[in-house]
């Protein structure tokens, strides 16, 4: 009888646990978009990807403008 109660206790405890239904994600950091590249920018290709370089930084062109990226 003790074994039967023990088994029912384990099965009952397992059925009370739930699976995660929602995963909370930290919001992305704010990204500043440069609408127009300056006249003195340079187009560089790194590993087959086109980047825009000015002011010592690399930028990637998006539909909203240019976004700062770290090229490695």
NORJODA-V212568 format. One record per residue. N is the residue number from 0. SS is DSSP state (2 for helix, 1 for strand, 0 for the rest). D_LAST is the distance of its C-alpha to the last C-alpha in Angstrom with 1 decimal. Layout:
BEGIN
((N:SS:D_LAST) (N:SS:D_LAST))
END
This chain:
BEGIN
((0:0:65.6) (1:2:63.0) (2:2:60.7) (3:2:61.0) (4:2:60.2) (5:2:57.3) (6:2:55.8) (7:2:56.5) (8:2:54.8) (9:2:51.6) (10:2:51.6) (11:2:52.3) (12:2:49.4) (13:2:47.0) (14:2:48.2) (15:2:47.6) (16:0:43.9) (17:0:41.9) (18:0:38.6) (19:0:35.9) (20:0:36.3) (21:0:33.8) (22:0:30.3) (23:0:29.3) (24:0:25.7) (25:0:24.5) (26:0:24.1) (27:0:20.8) (28:0:20.1) (29:0:21.4) (30:0:19.2) (31:0:20.5) (32:1:20.7) (33:1:21.3) (34:0:24.1) (35:0:24.1) (36:0:21.6) (37:0:23.3) (38:0:25.0) (39:0:22.9) (40:0:19.5) (41:1:17.8) (42:1:16.5) (43:1:13.4) (44:1:12.4) (45:1:8.9) (46:0:9.6) (47:0:12.7) (48:1:11.7) (49:1:13.4) (50:1:12.2) (51:1:14.5) (52:1:14.0) (53:1:16.6) (54:0:17.4) (55:0:14.2) (56:1:12.1) (57:1:10.5) (58:1:12.8) (59:1:13.5) (60:1:17.2) (61:0:19.2) (62:0:23.0) (63:0:23.5) (64:0:21.5) (65:1:18.0) (66:1:15.7) (67:1:13.1) (68:1:9.6) (69:0:6.4) (70:0:3.8) (71:0:0.0))
END
